[in-house]
Amino acid sequence: MMVSTSACSQCGAPIVTAGSAAGVPSLCANCLQISPDSAAGPSESSADLPGQPASGRRRLWVVALVALCALGMLCIASPVLYLAYFPLTATLRETQQRNQCQGNLQQISDALDAYKLKFGALPPPMVADAAGRPAHSWRILLLPFFDIEEFDTLYSQYSFEEPWDGPKNWKLHTRMPDVYACPSDPDAFGQYTSYLALINPNATSIGAWPVGLRSPNLDPTAQLIIVEVRASGITWTEPRDLDAAQLTPSVNDPSGQGIASNHLEGAHVLEGDADVTFLEDGATGPGVSPPPADVATDRPTGDRGALSASEEPVPQSRDESEQ
């Protein structure tokens, strides 16, 4: 039974109201006066009884205390959670970028195959002008063979009537297709390519001869065509690539230019058999093997030397490249 108390408004003596009588005017036993204040319900003196506002305030204190404890535990656990979460997200991001980089090289490989199917040989690393100066890059020659409309548009806007850095062509130097940029190479996007052809110093052809690198996942006789080079500083339209004679004998070697990337533990290369291989950091070898003696004459990779613009079979459109 609920019991409530109130004070007589006349003499101040306590008035006890029980059960359903609570809230009804009561007769004060001390002064025999009816206390109208008792109708207002329980007084502040009943605040310590169960179910009254004081109990609600106690519950609020308990909730606040629990919340503070939870907040303290979260503050303690946050650094631990961050240290565990950050490496995980970094690993996932690296895996995604590495897969995309591999996909880029595979697209380049497919375009090279399409070019070779059309012209019977791999493209030369550059097309020379009438004076024998490098004028156009193999990266331009490949554009119609990706079967991508955006690349066709770029190709149609490129002029073979002027060198790669001529007034018209220079407008394209910051519009590099993403396929020529490794997503892990922040210096590449928009202008500088991440993929360079390995150049035969004798026959000036796109690579594909043994380079003498030793790696657990690379045949020492493997022939390389395109290699990954971070921060190359080479504009994608520029007819300049990686001279095999200057290739360092290890991956990500800080001593000189060579195969390198921002990937964890290695870099990608495109082999002559169209396989994209990931070479591990520190894959070392005796250096670059000299090109075979008969490369300059037999040209087993279809090398035609540094052809002039008039000699090089240059596709004019996607339709012509598919014929």
C-alpha positions as CSV (number, residue, x, y, z in Angstrom):
1,M,0.0,0.0,0.0
2,M,1.4,3.4,-1.0
3,V,1.8,5.8,1.9
4,S,2.4,9.5,1.3
5,T,3.0,12.3,3.8
6,S,2.3,16.0,3.8
7,A,2.5,18.8,6.2
8,C,-0.5,20.7,7.6
9,S,-0.7,24.1,6.2
10,Q,-2.0,25.5,9.5
11,C,0.2,24.0,12.2
12,G,2.8,22.2,10.2
13,A,2.1,18.8,11.8
14,P,2.6,15.8,9.5
15,I,-0.5,14.3,7.8
16,V,-0.3,10.7,6.6
17,T,-2.5,9.6,3.7
18,A,-2.7,6.0,2.8
19,G,-3.8,4.2,-0.4
20,S,-6.4,5.8,-2.6
21,A,-6.8,8.6,-0.1
22,A,-3.6,10.2,-1.3
23,G,-4.4,13.5,-2.9
24,V,-7.7,14.0,-1.0
25,P,-8.0,16.8,1.6
26,S,-7.2,15.4,5.0
27,L,-8.1,16.3,8.6
28,C,-5.1,17.4,10.7
29,A,-5.1,15.4,14.0
30,N,-3.2,18.2,15.8
31,C,-5.3,21.3,15.0
32,L,-8.4,19.6,13.6
33,Q,-8.2,21.7,10.5
34,I,-8.6,20.4,7.0
35,S,-5.4,20.7,5.1
36,P,-6.0,21.6,1.4
37,D,-2.3,21.2,0.6
38,S,-2.6,17.4,1.0
39,A,-4.6,17.4,-2.2
40,A,-1.5,18.4,-4.1
41,G,0.0,15.0,-3.7
42,P,3.2,13.8,-1.9
43,S,5.4,16.5,-0.4
44,E,9.1,16.8,-0.6
45,S,9.5,14.8,2.6
46,S,8.5,11.7,0.7
47,A,11.3,12.1,-1.8
48,D,13.2,9.2,-0.4
49,L,10.4,6.7,-0.9
50,P,10.5,4.2,-3.8
51,G,9.1,5.4,-7.1
52,Q,9.5,9.1,-6.3
53,P,11.6,11.7,-8.1
54,A,14.7,11.2,-5.9
55,S,14.9,7.6,-7.1
56,G,14.8,8.8,-10.7
57,R,17.7,11.1,-10.0
58,R,19.6,8.2,-8.5
59,R,19.0,6.3,-11.7
60,L,20.3,9.2,-13.8
61,W,23.5,9.2,-11.7
62,V,23.9,5.5,-12.3
63,V,23.4,5.9,-16.1
64,A,25.9,8.9,-16.1
65,L,28.4,6.8,-14.2
66,V,28.1,3.9,-16.6
67,A,28.4,6.3,-19.6
68,L,31.6,7.8,-18.1
69,C,33.1,4.4,-17.6
70,A,32.3,3.4,-21.2
71,L,33.8,6.6,-22.5
72,G,37.0,6.0,-20.5
73,M,37.3,2.5,-21.8
74,L,36.7,3.8,-25.4
75,C,39.5,6.4,-24.9
76,I,41.8,3.7,-23.7
77,A,40.8,1.3,-26.5
78,S,40.9,3.8,-29.4
79,P,44.7,3.8,-29.9
80,V,44.7,0.0,-29.9
81,L,41.8,-0.2,-32.4
82,Y,43.5,2.4,-34.6
83,L,46.8,0.6,-34.5
84,A,45.0,-2.6,-35.5
85,Y,42.8,-0.9,-38.1
86,F,45.3,1.3,-39.9
87,P,47.6,-1.6,-41.1
88,L,44.6,-3.5,-42.3
89,T,43.3,-0.6,-44.4
90,A,46.8,0.1,-45.7
91,T,47.1,-3.6,-46.8
92,L,43.7,-3.6,-48.5
93,R,44.6,-0.3,-50.3
94,E,47.9,-1.7,-51.4
95,T,46.3,-4.9,-52.7
96,Q,43.8,-2.9,-54.7
97,Q,46.5,-0.7,-56.2
98,R,48.7,-3.6,-57.0
99,N,45.9,-5.4,-58.8
100,Q,45.1,-2.3,-60.8
101,C,48.8,-1.8,-61.7
102,Q,48.9,-5.4,-62.9
103,G,45.7,-4.8,-64.9
104,N,47.3,-1.8,-66.5
105,L,50.2,-3.8,-67.7
106,Q,47.9,-6.5,-68.9
107,Q,46.0,-4.0,-71.0
108,I,49.2,-2.7,-72.5
109,S,50.2,-6.3,-73.3
110,D,46.9,-6.9,-75.1
111,A,47.4,-3.7,-77.1
112,L,50.9,-4.7,-78.0
113,D,49.6,-8.0,-79.2
114,A,46.9,-6.3,-81.3
115,Y,49.6,-4.0,-82.8
116,K,51.8,-6.9,-83.6
117,L,48.9,-8.8,-85.2
118,K,48.3,-5.8,-87.4
119,F,51.9,-4.9,-88.4
120,G,53.7,-8.2,-87.8
121,A,56.0,-6.8,-85.1
122,L,56.1,-4.9,-81.8
123,P,56.2,-1.2,-82.2
124,P,59.5,0.6,-82.0
125,P,60.0,2.7,-78.8
126,M,59.9,5.8,-80.9
127,V,59.4,7.2,-84.4
128,A,62.1,9.6,-85.6
129,D,61.6,12.7,-87.6
130,A,63.3,13.4,-91.0
131,A,66.5,14.5,-89.1
132,G,66.6,11.3,-87.1
133,R,65.5,12.9,-83.8
134,P,63.0,11.1,-81.6
135,A,59.6,12.5,-82.5
136,H,56.8,10.1,-81.3
137,S,56.5,7.5,-78.6
138,W,55.2,3.9,-78.8
139,R,52.6,4.9,-76.1
140,I,51.0,7.1,-78.8
141,L,51.2,4.4,-81.4
142,L,49.3,2.0,-79.1
143,L,46.3,4.2,-78.4
144,P,44.0,2.9,-81.2
145,F,44.6,-0.7,-80.0
146,F,43.1,-0.4,-76.5
147,D,39.6,-0.4,-78.0
148,I,38.6,2.5,-75.7
149,E,36.8,5.5,-77.2
150,E,38.5,8.1,-75.0
151,F,41.9,6.8,-76.2
152,D,40.7,7.1,-79.9
153,T,39.8,10.7,-79.2
154,L,43.3,11.4,-77.8
155,Y,44.9,9.7,-80.8
156,S,42.8,11.7,-83.3
157,Q,43.9,15.0,-81.6
158,Y,47.6,14.0,-81.8
159,S,49.5,15.3,-84.9
160,F,52.3,13.3,-86.5
161,E,53.1,16.4,-88.5
162,E,55.0,17.9,-85.5
163,P,57.1,16.4,-82.7
164,W,55.6,15.2,-79.4
165,D,56.3,18.6,-77.8
166,G,55.0,20.7,-80.7
167,P,52.4,23.3,-80.0
168,K,49.4,21.1,-80.8
169,N,50.7,17.9,-79.2
170,W,51.9,19.6,-76.1
171,K,48.3,20.3,-75.2
172,L,47.9,16.6,-74.6
173,H,50.8,16.1,-72.3
174,T,48.7,16.4,-69.2
175,R,45.9,14.2,-70.5
176,M,47.7,10.8,-70.0
177,P,45.3,7.8,-70.0
178,D,45.2,6.1,-66.6
179,V,46.4,2.9,-68.1
180,Y,49.9,4.4,-68.3
181,A,49.9,5.3,-64.5
182,C,50.4,3.1,-61.6
183,P,47.9,4.0,-58.8
184,S,50.7,3.7,-56.2
185,D,52.8,6.3,-58.1
186,P,51.6,9.8,-57.0
187,D,54.0,11.5,-59.4
188,A,52.5,9.7,-62.4
189,F,48.9,10.8,-62.8
190,G,48.0,13.2,-65.5
191,Q,51.5,13.5,-67.1
192,Y,54.3,11.2,-66.2
193,T,54.2,7.5,-67.1
194,S,54.9,4.7,-64.7
195,Y,55.7,2.1,-67.4
196,L,58.8,2.3,-69.6
197,A,59.9,0.1,-72.5
198,L,63.2,-1.7,-72.0
199,I,65.3,-0.3,-74.8
200,N,67.9,-2.4,-76.7
201,P,70.9,0.0,-76.8
202,N,72.1,-1.6,-80.1
203,A,68.9,-2.0,-82.1
204,T,66.7,0.5,-80.3
205,S,63.7,-1.8,-80.1
206,I,61.3,-2.4,-77.4
207,G,62.9,-4.9,-75.1
208,A,62.3,-8.6,-74.9
209,W,65.7,-10.1,-74.3
210,P,67.2,-11.7,-71.2
211,V,68.2,-9.1,-68.6
212,G,70.0,-11.4,-66.1
213,L,67.8,-10.6,-63.1
214,R,67.5,-13.3,-60.5
215,S,64.2,-13.6,-58.6
216,P,62.4,-16.5,-57.0
217,N,59.4,-16.0,-59.4
218,L,61.3,-15.0,-62.5
219,D,63.1,-17.3,-65.0
220,P,66.6,-15.9,-65.4
221,T,66.2,-16.2,-69.1
222,A,63.0,-14.2,-69.1
223,Q,62.6,-11.5,-71.7
224,L,61.2,-8.2,-70.5
225,I,59.4,-5.7,-72.6
226,I,57.8,-3.2,-70.2
227,V,58.9,-2.5,-66.7
228,E,57.5,-0.4,-63.8
229,V,59.5,2.7,-62.9
230,R,58.2,5.0,-60.1
231,A,58.6,8.8,-60.5
232,S,60.1,8.4,-64.0
233,G,59.8,12.0,-64.8
234,I,59.0,11.0,-68.4
235,T,55.9,12.6,-70.0
236,W,53.7,9.9,-71.5
237,T,54.0,11.4,-75.0
238,E,57.7,11.7,-74.8
239,P,59.7,9.2,-77.0
240,R,62.0,8.3,-74.1
241,D,62.2,5.1,-72.1
242,L,64.7,2.9,-70.0
243,D,68.0,2.1,-71.6
244,A,68.8,-1.5,-70.6
245,A,72.5,-0.6,-70.4
246,Q,71.7,1.6,-67.4
247,L,69.3,-0.8,-65.7
248,T,70.3,-1.6,-62.1
249,P,70.6,-5.3,-61.2
250,S,68.0,-5.2,-58.5
251,V,64.4,-4.2,-57.9
252,N,63.9,-0.9,-56.0
253,D,67.7,-0.3,-56.0
254,P,68.3,3.2,-54.6
255,S,71.7,3.4,-56.3
256,G,70.3,4.2,-59.8
257,Q,67.5,4.0,-62.3
258,G,65.8,0.7,-62.9
259,I,62.8,-1.4,-62.0
260,A,61.1,0.3,-59.1
261,S,57.7,1.0,-57.6
262,N,55.9,2.2,-54.4
263,H,54.3,-1.2,-54.0
264,L,55.2,-3.2,-50.9
265,E,58.0,-5.6,-51.6
266,G,58.5,-5.3,-55.3
267,A,57.5,-4.1,-58.8
268,H,55.7,-5.3,-61.9
269,V,57.3,-6.3,-65.3
270,L,55.8,-7.4,-68.6
271,E,57.5,-10.4,-70.1
272,G,57.9,-11.3,-73.8
273,D,55.3,-14.0,-73.4
274,A,52.7,-11.5,-72.3
275,D,52.9,-12.5,-68.7
276,V,52.8,-9.8,-66.0
277,T,55.2,-10.8,-63.2
278,F,55.7,-9.2,-59.8
279,L,59.4,-9.1,-58.9
280,E,60.3,-9.0,-55.2
281,D,62.5,-6.3,-53.7
282,G,66.2,-7.0,-53.9
283,A,65.9,-9.4,-56.8
284,T,69.5,-9.3,-57.8
285,G,71.5,-10.5,-60.7
286,P,74.9,-10.1,-62.4
287,G,73.6,-7.0,-64.2
288,V,72.0,-6.6,-67.6
289,S,72.9,-9.3,-70.1
290,P,74.1,-7.8,-73.4
291,P,71.5,-8.2,-76.2
292,P,72.0,-11.3,-78.4
293,A,74.6,-10.8,-81.1
294,D,72.0,-11.4,-83.9
295,V,69.4,-8.9,-82.6
296,A,70.5,-6.2,-84.9
297,T,70.2,-8.4,-88.0
298,D,67.6,-11.0,-87.3
299,R,65.5,-8.8,-85.0
300,P,63.6,-11.7,-83.3
301,T,61.2,-9.3,-81.6
302,G,60.2,-7.5,-84.8
303,D,62.6,-4.6,-84.2
304,R,62.7,-2.1,-87.1
305,G,65.0,0.3,-85.4
306,A,64.1,4.0,-85.0
307,L,61.8,4.3,-88.0
308,S,61.0,7.7,-89.5
309,A,57.5,9.0,-89.4
310,S,57.2,8.2,-93.1
311,E,58.3,4.6,-92.7
312,E,56.5,3.7,-89.5
313,P,53.0,2.1,-90.1
314,V,50.9,4.5,-88.1
315,P,47.2,3.6,-87.7
316,Q,44.9,6.5,-88.5
317,S,41.9,5.3,-86.6
318,R,40.5,2.3,-84.7
319,D,38.8,1.0,-87.9
320,E,42.2,0.9,-89.6
321,S,43.8,-0.8,-86.6
322,E,41.2,-3.6,-86.7
323,Q,41.7,-4.3,-90.4
